[in-house]
Amino acid sequence: MAQKINDYYLKQWQKPIISFFDYLPIKYEATEKEWQIRQLIWDFKDGRRSGKVAELVARQIRAQFGSLCDTITFACIPACTVVANAIRYEEFAEEVCRLTGATNAYKAITIEGERLAVHENQNGKNIESVYIIKFNRDFFNGKKVLLFDDIITRGFSYARFACEIENFGAEVLGGYFLGRTLLK
């Protein structure tokens, strides 16, 4: 089923969306450099190399926002499970905020259960589990929020999450992504 595109999503996609690397899915043959990028992203997802990625992200935030870094709230789009979310984002978000002076939104977003994950494979799509994201709505009211996620493919998860944050009175400034999936 095609995902519905609405004006709210289009508004989010018009904001700055920065990806640090092109990510080539495993179903495609890759060069040595593409394998290195895959490994970096996989390591980050597993909670390794978060310091290196935090430095990369912090450097971009400082370059883009300069002296306004301390007015930004940094929020990670949650991973697929509570455990994966903590492994992937807790220390990472803390380090990005330490390096930039941004406010850390990690504790203002909690998840319960597991999220709906749609995986495409040769047999079509399979759908697994569900999770619920809970927000501290008051925390986001009036904040300027920069979102982060490990991978962006089409941008629906980013747009949906950004719209939700803005429903609480925040202004989403855009999104940073460690990798952008190359669709061939």
PABAGU-695627 format. One line per field, with one value per atom (N, C-alpha, C): atom name; residue in one letter; z negated, x negated, y negated. Coordinates in steps of 0.2 Angstrom, whole numbers. Each point is the difference from the previous one (the first is absolute). Example, Ala and Ser with C-alpha at 12.3 -4.5 7.8 and 13.67 -1.06 7.14 Angstrom:
BEGIN
selo = N  CA  C  N  CA  C;
sedren = A  A  A  S  S  S;
pz = -39  0  0  4  -1  -3;
px = -66  4  -4  2  -4  4;
py = 28  -6  -6  -5  -6  -5;
END
This chain:
BEGIN
selo = N  CA  C  N  CA  C  N  CA  C  N  CA  C  N  CA  C  N  CA  C  N  CA  C  N  CA  C  N  CA  C  N  CA  C  N  CA  C  N  CA  C  N  CA  C  N  CA  C  N  CA  C  N  CA  C  N  CA  C  N  CA  C  N  CA  C  N  CA  C  N  CA  C  N  CA  C  N  CA  C  N  CA  C  N  CA  C  N  CA  C  N  CA  C  N  CA  C  N  CA  C  N  CA  C  N  CA  C  N  CA  C  N  CA  C  N  CA  C  N  CA  C  N  CA  C  N  CA  C  N  CA  C  N  CA  C  N  CA  C  N  CA  C  N  CA  C  N  CA  C  N  CA  C  N  CA  C  N  CA  C  N  CA  C  N  CA  C  N  CA  C  N  CA  C  N  CA  C  N  CA  C  N  CA  C  N  CA  C  N  CA  C  N  CA  C  N  CA  C  N  CA  C  N  CA  C  N  CA  C  N  CA  C  N  CA  C  N  CA  C  N  CA  C  N  CA  C  N  CA  C  N  CA  C  N  CA  C  N  CA  C  N  CA  C  N  CA  C  N  CA  C  N  CA  C  N  CA  C  N  CA  C  N  CA  C  N  CA  C  N  CA  C  N  CA  C  N  CA  C  N  CA  C  N  CA  C  N  CA  C  N  CA  C  N  CA  C  N  CA  C  N  CA  C  N  CA  C  N  CA  C  N  CA  C  N  CA  C  N  CA  C  N  CA  C  N  CA  C  N  CA  C  N  CA  C  N  CA  C  N  CA  C  N  CA  C  N  CA  C  N  CA  C  N  CA  C  N  CA  C  N  CA  C  N  CA  C  N  CA  C  N  CA  C  N  CA  C  N  CA  C  N  CA  C  N  CA  C  N  CA  C  N  CA  C  N  CA  C  N  CA  C  N  CA  C  N  CA  C  N  CA  C  N  CA  C  N  CA  C  N  CA  C  N  CA  C  N  CA  C  N  CA  C  N  CA  C  N  CA  C  N  CA  C  N  CA  C  N  CA  C  N  CA  C  N  CA  C  N  CA  C  N  CA  C  N  CA  C  N  CA  C  N  CA  C  N  CA  C  N  CA  C  N  CA  C  N  CA  C  N  CA  C  N  CA  C  N  CA  C  N  CA  C  N  CA  C  N  CA  C  N  CA  C  N  CA  C  N  CA  C  N  CA  C  N  CA  C  N  CA  C  N  CA  C  N  CA  C  N  CA  C  N  CA  C  N  CA  C  N  CA  C  N  CA  C  N  CA  C  N  CA  C  N  CA  C  N  CA  C  N  CA  C  N  CA  C  N  CA  C  N  CA  C  N  CA  C  N  CA  C  N  CA  C  N  CA  C  N  CA  C  N  CA  C  N  CA  C  N  CA  C  N  CA  C  N  CA  C  N  CA  C  N  CA  C  N  CA  C  N  CA  C  N  CA  C  N  CA  C  N  CA  C;
sedren = M  M  M  A  A  A  Q  Q  Q  K  K  K  I  I  I  N  N  N  D  D  D  Y  Y  Y  Y  Y  Y  L  L  L  K  K  K  Q  Q  Q  W  W  W  Q  Q  Q  K  K  K  P  P  P  I  I  I  I  I  I  S  S  S  F  F  F  F  F  F  D  D  D  Y  Y  Y  L  L  L  P  P  P  I  I  I  K  K  K  Y  Y  Y  E  E  E  A  A  A  T  T  T  E  E  E  K  K  K  E  E  E  W  W  W  Q  Q  Q  I  I  I  R  R  R  Q  Q  Q  L  L  L  I  I  I  W  W  W  D  D  D  F  F  F  K  K  K  D  D  D  G  G  G  R  R  R  R  R  R  S  S  S  G  G  G  K  K  K  V  V  V  A  A  A  E  E  E  L  L  L  V  V  V  A  A  A  R  R  R  Q  Q  Q  I  I  I  R  R  R  A  A  A  Q  Q  Q  F  F  F  G  G  G  S  S  S  L  L  L  C  C  C  D  D  D  T  T  T  I  I  I  T  T  T  F  F  F  A  A  A  C  C  C  I  I  I  P  P  P  A  A  A  C  C  C  T  T  T  V  V  V  V  V  V  A  A  A  N  N  N  A  A  A  I  I  I  R  R  R  Y  Y  Y  E  E  E  E  E  E  F  F  F  A  A  A  E  E  E  E  E  E  V  V  V  C  C  C  R  R  R  L  L  L  T  T  T  G  G  G  A  A  A  T  T  T  N  N  N  A  A  A  Y  Y  Y  K  K  K  A  A  A  I  I  I  T  T  T  I  I  I  E  E  E  G  G  G  E  E  E  R  R  R  L  L  L  A  A  A  V  V  V  H  H  H  E  E  E  N  N  N  Q  Q  Q  N  N  N  G  G  G  K  K  K  N  N  N  I  I  I  E  E  E  S  S  S  V  V  V  Y  Y  Y  I  I  I  I  I  I  K  K  K  F  F  F  N  N  N  R  R  R  D  D  D  F  F  F  F  F  F  N  N  N  G  G  G  K  K  K  K  K  K  V  V  V  L  L  L  L  L  L  F  F  F  D  D  D  D  D  D  I  I  I  I  I  I  T  T  T  R  R  R  G  G  G  F  F  F  S  S  S  Y  Y  Y  A  A  A  R  R  R  F  F  F  A  A  A  C  C  C  E  E  E  I  I  I  E  E  E  N  N  N  F  F  F  G  G  G  A  A  A  E  E  E  V  V  V  L  L  L  G  G  G  G  G  G  Y  Y  Y  F  F  F  L  L  L  G  G  G  R  R  R  T  T  T  L  L  L  L  L  L  K  K  K;
pz = 0  0  0  4  1  -6  -3  -6  3  -4  2  -1  5  -1  -1  -6  -1  0  -1  0  -6  -6  -6  2  3  2  5  5  5  -4  -5  -4  -3  -3  -3  5  5  6  3  -1  2  -4  -6  -5  1  -3  2  -3  5  -2  2  -5  2  -2  5  -1  1  -4  0  5  1  5  4  6  4  -3  -1  -2  5  2  5  -3  0  -3  2  -4  0  7  2  6  6  0  5  -1  5  0  -2  -4  -2  1  0  1  -8  0  -7  -4  3  -4  -2  4  -1  -6  0  -6  -6  0  -6  -3  5  -2  -4  4  -3  -7  -1  -6  -6  2  -5  -2  5  -2  -4  2  -4  -7  -1  -6  -5  3  -3  -3  5  -3  -5  -1  -5  -6  0  -6  0  5  1  4  -1  4  0  -6  -1  -1  -3  -1  6  5  7  3  0  3  -3  -7  -4  2  1  2  7  5  7  -1  -3  -1  -3  -6  -3  4  4  4  5  3  5  -4  -6  -3  -2  -2  -1  6  6  6  2  0  2  -5  -6  -5  -4  0  -3  -7  -2  -7  -2  4  -1  -3  0  -2  -6  -5  -7  0  6  0  4  1  4  -5  1  -3  5  -2  4  -2  5  -1  5  -3  4  2  6  1  -2  -5  -3  4  -2  3  -1  3  0  -6  -5  -7  -5  -6  -6  -1  1  -1  5  6  6  0  -3  0  -5  -6  -5  2  3  3  5  5  5  -2  -4  0  -7  -5  -7  -1  1  -1  6  6  6  -1  -1  -1  -6  -5  -5  2  4  3  5  4  5  -4  -5  -4  -4  -2  -4  5  6  5  3  0  3  -5  -6  -4  1  4  2  -6  -1  -5  3  -5  2  -1  5  -1  -1  -1  -1  -5  -6  -5  1  4  2  5  2  5  -3  -1  -2  4  0  4  -4  2  -3  5  -1  5  6  5  6  6  4  5  6  4  7  4  2  5  6  6  6  4  1  4  7  4  7  2  3  2  6  3  6  0  -6  0  -1  0  -1  -6  -4  -6  -6  -6  -6  -5  -4  -6  -6  -5  -6  -6  -5  -6  0  -6  0  -7  0  -6  0  -6  -1  -3  3  -1  -5  -6  -5  0  0  0  -6  -3  -5  4  1  4  -2  -6  -3  1  0  2  7  5  7  1  -4  2  0  6  1  1  1  2  7  2  7  0  4  -1  7  -1  5  -1  5  0  3  -3  3  0  5  1  4  -1  3  8  2  7  3  5  4  6  2  6  5  -2  3  -4  -6  -5  -3  1  -4  -7  -3  -7  -3  3  -2  1  5  1  -5  -2  -4  -7  -2  -7  -1  6  -1  -1  4  -1  -7  -3  -7  -5  1  -4  0  7  1  -3  -1  -3  -7  -3  -7  -1  5  0  2  2  2  7  2  7  2  5  2  5  -1  4  6  0  5  -3  4  -2  2  -4  2  0  5  0  2  -4  1  8  2  7  4  6  5  4  0  4  7  4  7  3  4  3  7  2  7  4;
px = -4  4  -4  1  -4  1  -5  1  3  4  4  -5  -1  -4  5  -1  4  -4  4  -4  -5  2  -4  -7  0  -6  -4  3  -3  -4  4  -4  -6  0  -6  -5  1  -5  -3  3  -3  -5  0  -5  -7  -5  -7  0  -2  -1  -7  -4  -7  -2  -3  -2  -8  -3  -8  -3  4  -3  6  -2  5  0  5  0  3  -4  2  3  6  3  -4  0  -4  2  6  1  -4  -3  -5  -7  -4  -7  -3  -5  -3  -7  -3  -7  -2  -7  -3  2  1  2  7  5  7  0  -4  0  -3  -4  -2  5  4  6  5  2  4  -2  -6  -3  1  -2  1  7  5  7  2  -2  2  -3  -6  -4  4  2  4  6  4  6  -1  -5  -2  -3  0  -3  -7  -4  -7  -1  -6  -2  5  4  4  -4  -6  -4  -2  -2  -2  6  6  6  2  -1  2  -4  -7  -4  2  1  2  7  5  6  -1  -4  -1  -3  -5  -4  5  5  5  4  3  4  -3  -7  -3  -1  -2  -1  7  5  7  3  -1  4  -5  -6  -5  2  0  2  7  4  7  1  -6  1  3  -1  3  8  3  7  3  -4  3  1  6  1  -1  -5  -2  4  4  4  -1  -1  -1  7  1  6  -1  4  -1  -1  -5  -1  6  -1  6  1  -4  1  -2  2  -2  -8  -2  -7  -4  2  -4  0  5  0  -5  0  -5  -7  -1  -7  -2  4  -2  0  5  0  -1  0  -1  -6  -6  -6  -2  2  -1  3  7  3  -3  -2  -3  -7  -4  -6  1  5  1  2  4  2  -6  -4  -6  -4  -1  -5  3  7  3  3  2  4  7  2  8  3  6  4  2  -1  1  7  4  7  0  -5  0  5  0  5  7  1  7  4  -4  3  -1  5  0  4  -2  4  1  6  3  1  -2  0  -4  2  -5  5  -4  4  2  4  2  -6  -3  -6  2  0  1  -6  -1  -7  2  -3  1  -6  3  -5  3  -4  2  7  3  7  5  -2  5  -2  5  0  2  -4  3  0  5  1  0  -4  -2  2  3  1  3  1  2  -3  -1  -2  3  0  4  -6  0  -4  3  -3  3  -4  3  -4  2  -5  1  2  7  2  -2  0  -2  -7  -4  -7  -1  4  -1  3  5  3  -5  0  -4  -7  -2  -7  -1  -7  -2  -4  3  -2  -4  -5  -4  0  3  1  -6  -1  -5  2  -2  2  -6  -1  -6  1  5  1  7  -1  7  0  6  1  5  6  5  1  0  1  7  3  7  0  -5  -1  -2  -5  -2  6  4  5  6  1  5  -2  -6  -3  0  -2  -1  7  5  7  2  -1  2  -3  -7  -3  3  1  3  7  4  6  0  -6  -1  -2  -1  -2  -7  -4  -7  0  -6  -2  -5  1  -5  -4  -7  -5  -2  1  -3  -2  -3  -3  -7  -3  -7  1  -4  0  -7  -2  -6  -1  6  -1  7  -1  6  0  5  1  0  -4  0  5  4  5  -1  -1  -2  5;
py = 6  -6  -6  -5  -6  -4  -4  -4  -7  -2  -6  -6  -4  -7  -5  -4  -6  -6  -5  -7  0  3  0  3  6  3  -4  -3  -4  -6  -3  -5  2  6  3  2  2  2  -6  -6  -6  -3  2  -2  3  -2  3  7  4  7  2  2  1  7  3  7  0  4  -1  5  6  5  3  2  4  7  3  7  5  4  5  7  1  6  7  4  6  4  -1  4  -2  -5  -3  2  1  1  -7  0  -6  -1  -6  -1  0  0  0  -6  -6  -6  1  3  1  5  5  5  -3  -5  -4  -4  -3  -4  5  6  4  2  2  2  -5  -7  -5  -1  1  -1  6  6  6  -1  -2  -1  -5  -5  -5  3  3  3  5  3  5  -4  -6  -4  -1  2  -1  -6  -3  -6  -6  0  -6  -6  0  -6  -3  4  -2  -4  4  -3  -7  0  -6  -6  2  -6  -2  4  -2  -4  2  -3  -7  0  -6  -5  2  -5  -3  4  -3  -4  1  -4  -7  0  -6  -4  3  -3  -3  3  -2  -6  1  -4  -5  1  -4  -2  -6  -2  1  3  1  8  3  7  1  -4  1  -2  -2  -1  6  5  6  6  4  6  5  5  6  6  3  5  6  6  6  3  2  4  7  2  7  6  4  6  5  6  5  3  0  3  -4  1  -4  1  6  2  -3  0  -2  -8  -3  -7  -3  4  -2  1  6  1  -5  -2  -4  -7  -3  -7  -3  4  -4  -3  3  -3  -4  2  -4  -7  -1  -6  -4  3  -4  -3  4  -3  -5  0  -5  -6  0  -6  -3  5  -3  -4  3  -4  -6  -1  -5  -5  2  -4  0  4  2  3  0  3  7  5  7  2  2  2  8  3  8  2  -3  2  -2  -5  -2  4  5  5  7  4  6  5  6  5  6  3  6  5  6  6  -1  2  0  -4  -3  -4  4  -2  3  -1  6  0  3  -3  3  1  6  2  3  -3  3  5  5  6  3  5  3  2  2  3  -6  -6  -5  -4  -2  -3  4  0  3  -6  1  -5  3  -3  3  -5  2  -3  -7  -3  -7  -3  -7  -3  -7  -2  -7  -4  -6  -6  -4  -2  -4  -6  -6  -7  -3  -4  -5  -6  -1  -6  -6  -2  -6  -2  5  0  -4  3  -3  -6  -2  -7  -6  -3  -6  1  7  2  0  -2  1  7  4  7  2  4  3  7  4  7  4  6  4  7  4  7  3  6  3  1  2  0  -3  -3  -3  4  2  3  -5  0  -4  -6  0  -5  0  5  0  0  4  0  -6  -3  -7  -5  0  -5  1  6  2  -2  1  -1  -8  -4  -7  -3  2  -2  1  6  1  -5  -1  -5  -7  -2  -6  -1  6  0  -2  0  -2  -7  -4  -7  -1  5  -1  -2  -2  -2  5  5  4  -4  0  -3  4  6  5  6  4  7  1  4  3  7  3  7  3  5  3  2  4  2  -1  -1  -1  7  4  6  -2  3  -1  5  -2  4  1  6  1  3;
END
